[in-house]
Amino acid sequence: MSFIDAHHHLWDLKTVDYPWLNASGVERFFGNPAPIQRNYLLDEFSGSARLQGFTKSVHIQVGAADAWEEARWVQSIADANPEWPMAQVVFCDLTAPDLNAQLDRFQTLSTVRGVRQIIGRAPSEDAQTGTNELLGSDAFLQGLKLAGARGLSFDLQLIPELMPAMSEIAKAASETQIALCHAGSPHDRSSEGLKSYAKALEGLSNLDNVTCKLSGLGMFDHGWTVESMRPVVEICLEQFGSTRCMFGSNFPVDMLYSDYDRLAQSYFEIIPESLHNDVFENTAAQFYQL
C-alpha cells in the first residue's frame, strides 16, 4: 500500500508571502481561514497522511505573491525529504506574453509536473476576481496547448456553471492532460443542484484528457458527513471511472472541517474497496508521474 494524496498545500509564512492567508478578518467562501493562518509544513502533513497509508503527494500552488519563490521553496522541501516523494503544480498565467520563458524556468525544477490558473472559485468571489473571463481568451487556449506540448498538465479549478464553456476549450486542447480540482466544486448540494452538476460534468467527463480529483468537498459543505459527500463521489466515479479519479485531501484548507483520519476514512468507506488502488494510488501515479 503506497497511497498518494494528489492535492494538498504547504506553507511557511516566514519564507513565502501569501497575501490571502495573511489577510485578517476576511471571510472566504471556504470559511474563516483564521485557524490555518499559521505554518503548515511537511512534517505535520506527512505525519497525518502516513497514518492512513499515504506515502507520496502532490503539492498544489496556493496563491503566493511570487509563484517562482513558492515553487523553489517546494522544490527545496522535496529535495530535503527524499523519503517523501512529492511532485508539484505551480501557478502560471497562461495568457502571459513571456509564457515560454516562465515555463522554461519552472521546468528547471525536477518536481514540477503541471500548472494551475484558477478559473472559478465560488459564485460570490468570481464576480470580484474576473477570472471567469479566461474562458473567452484565445491566449488562454493557446497557453493551455503550449503547456501540454511541453508535457505539463493543467489543474483546473472552476464551478459547474462554467463547465460547458470549459469543455469546448479542453476539447480544443486535447493533448493537454487536465485535472479537475475539487470534483468541479459543486456548491449547490440540493437534489436539483446535484442533477445540474451531473449534467454539466458530462461535458468534461466525456473527454479522455480530463481526470477528476475527489478533493475539497468540504469547502461548500462545512458540516459534511459521509452521506452528504457520497452523492458527489458517486457521480464522479460513475462518469469518470476509477482510472480517471484520484483522491486529494486539500489540507490544510479542509482541516477547517475535519482531521485527516476522518477525511480519509470517509473516502475509504464511500469508494468500493475494489477501486481503492486506482483512486488512492494508480491514477495519481500515472497522471503526475510519481
C-alpha positions in Angstrom: 0.0 0.0 0.0 1.5 3.3 -1.1 -1.3 5.8 -1.4 -0.8 9.3 -3.0 -2.5 12.4 -1.8 -2.9 14.3 -5.1 -3.9 17.7 -3.8 -2.5 19.4 -0.7 -0.7 22.6 0.2 2.2 23.5 2.5 3.3 27.0 3.6 5.9 28.7 5.7 4.7 32.2 6.3 8.2 33.5 7.0 9.6 32.2 3.8 6.9 32.8 1.2 4.3 35.6 1.2 0.6 34.5 0.8 -1.5 37.7 0.7 -4.8 35.9 1.1 -3.5 33.9 4.0 -2.0 36.9 5.8 -5.3 39.0 5.4 -7.1 39.4 8.7 -10.9 39.5 9.2 -11.7 38.3 5.7 -14.3 35.6 5.4 -13.8 33.4 2.4 -16.2 31.0 0.6 -14.5 28.1 2.3 -15.0 29.7 5.7 -12.9 31.7 8.2 -9.2 31.0 7.5 -8.0 32.1 10.9 -7.3 28.5 12.2 -4.9 27.9 9.3 -3.2 31.2 9.4 0.0 29.5 10.7 2.8 27.5 9.2 1.8 24.2 7.8 4.9 22.1 7.0 5.7 18.7 5.6 6.3 17.0 9.0 2.7 17.9 10.1 1.1 16.9 6.8 3.1 13.7 6.2 2.6 12.6 9.8 -1.1 12.7 9.5 -1.1 11.2 6.0 1.2 8.3 6.8 -1.3 7.1 9.4 -3.8 6.5 6.7 -1.4 4.8 4.3 -0.2 7.7 2.2 3.5 7.9 1.3 3.6 10.4 -1.6 1.9 13.6 -2.5 1.3 16.4 -5.0 1.7 20.0 -3.8 -0.6 22.5 -5.4 0.2 26.2 -5.7 -1.8 28.2 -3.2 -1.8 31.9 -4.0 1.7 33.0 -3.2 2.7 36.6 -4.1 5.6 35.2 -6.1 4.9 31.9 -7.9 8.6 31.2 -8.6 9.5 31.8 -5.0 6.8 29.3 -3.9 7.9 26.7 -6.5 11.6 27.0 -5.4 10.6 26.6 -1.8 8.5 23.5 -2.5 11.5 22.1 -4.5 13.8 22.6 -1.5 11.4 20.8 0.8 11.2 17.8 -1.7 15.0 17.8 -2.0 15.4 17.8 1.8 12.9 14.9 2.3 13.6 12.3 -0.4 11.8 9.7 1.8 8.5 11.5 0.9 8.3 11.8 -2.9 6.5 14.9 -3.8 5.5 16.5 -7.2 4.2 20.0 -7.6 1.8 22.0 -9.7 2.8 25.7 -10.0 0.9 28.9 -10.7 1.5 30.4 -14.1 -0.6 32.9 -16.1 -1.1 31.0 -19.4 -2.0 34.3 -21.1 1.3 35.9 -20.2 3.4 37.2 -23.2 6.5 35.7 -21.7 4.8 32.3 -21.1 7.6 30.3 -22.8 10.3 31.9 -20.6 8.3 31.3 -17.4 7.7 27.7 -18.3 11.4 27.3 -19.2 12.3 28.4 -15.7 9.7 26.3 -13.9 10.8 23.2 -15.8 14.3 23.5 -14.4 12.7 22.2 -11.1 12.5 18.4 -11.1 9.3 18.3 -9.1 7.2 20.4 -11.5 4.5 18.4 -13.3 1.9 20.9 -14.2 0.4 24.4 -13.8 -2.7 25.8 -12.3 -4.5 29.0 -13.0 -7.9 29.2 -11.2 -10.9 30.0 -13.5 -13.6 29.9 -10.8 -13.7 29.5 -7.0 -17.2 30.4 -6.0 -20.0 32.5 -7.5 -19.6 35.3 -4.9 -15.8 35.6 -5.3 -15.7 35.1 -9.1 -17.7 38.3 -9.6 -14.9 40.2 -8.0 -11.8 38.4 -9.4 -12.9 38.3 -13.1 -11.1 35.0 -13.6 -14.1 33.6 -15.5 -13.0 35.8 -18.4 -10.2 33.4 -19.1 -12.8 31.2 -20.8 -13.2 33.8 -23.6 -9.5 34.3 -24.1 -7.7 32.8 -27.1 -4.4 33.5 -25.3 -5.6 31.1 -22.5 -6.4 28.4 -25.0 -3.0 28.8 -26.7 -1.2 28.7 -23.4 -3.1 25.6 -22.4 -2.0 23.9 -25.6 1.6 25.1 -25.1 1.7 23.6 -21.5 0.5 20.2 -22.9 3.1 20.4 -25.7 5.8 20.7 -23.0 4.5 17.7 -21.2 2.9 19.8 -18.4 -0.6 19.0 -17.1 -3.2 21.7 -16.1 -5.0 21.7 -12.8 -8.5 23.1 -13.5 -10.5 24.8 -10.8 -13.9 26.2 -11.7 -17.6 25.8 -10.7 -20.3 23.8 -12.6 -21.8 26.8 -14.3 -18.5 27.2 -16.3 -18.2 23.6 -17.3 -19.9 23.8 -20.7 -17.6 26.6 -21.9 -14.5 24.9 -20.4 -15.4 21.6 -22.1 -15.0 23.2 -25.5 -11.6 24.6 -24.5 -10.5 21.2 -23.1 -11.6 19.5 -26.3 -9.6 22.0 -28.4 -6.5 21.4 -26.2 -6.9 17.6 -26.3 -3.1 17.0 -26.0 -3.1 18.6 -22.6 -3.9 16.4 -19.6 -6.3 18.2 -17.3 -7.0 17.5 -13.6 -10.4 18.8 -12.5 -9.8 20.1 -8.9 -12.3 19.5 -6.2 -14.7 17.5 -8.4 -15.6 20.7 -10.1 -16.7 22.5 -6.9 -20.4 21.5 -6.8 -21.6 24.3 -4.5 -25.3 23.5 -4.6 -25.8 20.2 -2.9 -29.6 20.2 -3.1 -31.2 17.4 -5.2 -31.7 19.8 -8.1 -28.2 21.2 -7.7 -26.7 17.8 -7.9 -28.7 17.0 -11.0 -27.5 20.2 -12.7 -23.9 19.4 -11.6 -24.0 15.9 -13.0 -25.3 17.1 -16.3 -22.7 19.9 -16.6 -19.9 17.5 -15.6 -20.6 15.2 -18.6 -19.0 17.8 -20.9 -15.7 17.2 -19.2 -16.0 13.6 -18.2 -16.6 12.7 -21.9 -13.1 13.9 -22.7 -10.3 11.4 -22.4 -7.8 14.2 -21.4 -9.7 15.1 -18.2 -9.2 13.4 -14.9 -11.3 14.2 -11.7 -9.9 14.9 -8.3 -12.1 13.9 -5.4 -10.9 16.7 -3.2 -12.1 19.9 -1.4 -15.7 18.8 -1.0 -15.8 20.4 2.5 -15.4 23.9 1.1 -19.1 24.1 0.2 -20.3 21.7 2.9 -18.6 22.7 6.2 -20.6 20.2 8.3 -20.2 17.4 5.8 -20.9 13.7 6.6 -20.2 10.5 4.8 -23.8 10.6 3.4 -23.6 14.2 2.3 -20.4 13.6 0.4 -21.4 10.3 -1.1 -23.6 11.6 -4.0 -20.8 13.8 -5.4 -18.2 11.0 -5.2 -20.6 8.5 -6.8 -21.4 10.9 -9.6 -17.7 11.3 -10.3 -16.9 7.6 -10.2 -19.9 6.8 -12.5 -18.8 9.4 -15.1 -15.1 9.2 -15.0 -14.5 5.7 -13.8 -11.9 4.8 -11.2 -9.0 5.1 -13.6 -9.7 8.8 -14.0 -10.5 9.6 -10.4 -7.9 10.4 -7.7 -8.1 11.4 -4.1 -6.8 14.7 -2.7 -7.1 15.9 0.9 -7.0 19.7 0.1 -5.2 20.0 3.5 -4.8 22.2 5.4 -7.8 24.1 3.9 -10.1 21.1 4.6 -8.6 20.9 8.0 -11.2 23.6 8.8 -13.9 20.9 8.8 -12.2 17.6 9.7 -9.0 15.9 10.7 -7.1 13.8 8.2 -8.1 10.5 9.7 -11.8 11.2 9.4 -11.5 12.6 5.9 -9.5 9.6 4.6 -11.7 7.0 6.4 -14.8 8.6 4.9 -13.5 8.3 1.4 -12.4 4.7 2.1 -15.9 4.0 3.2 -17.7 5.7 0.2 -15.4 4.3 -2.5 -15.7 0.5 -3.1 -12.7 -1.3 -1.9 -12.1 -2.8 -5.3 -11.4 0.7 -6.6 -9.1 1.8 -3.9 -5.9 1.1 -5.8 -6.9 3.3 -8.6 -8.4 6.2 -6.7 -5.8 6.3 -4.0 -2.7 5.4 -6.0 -2.6 4.4 -9.6 -4.5 7.3 -11.2 -2.3 9.9 -9.5 0.9 8.0 -10.0 0.2 7.9 -13.7 -1.1 11.5 -14.0 1.7 13.2 -12.0 4.4 10.7 -12.9 5.1 9.7 -9.3 
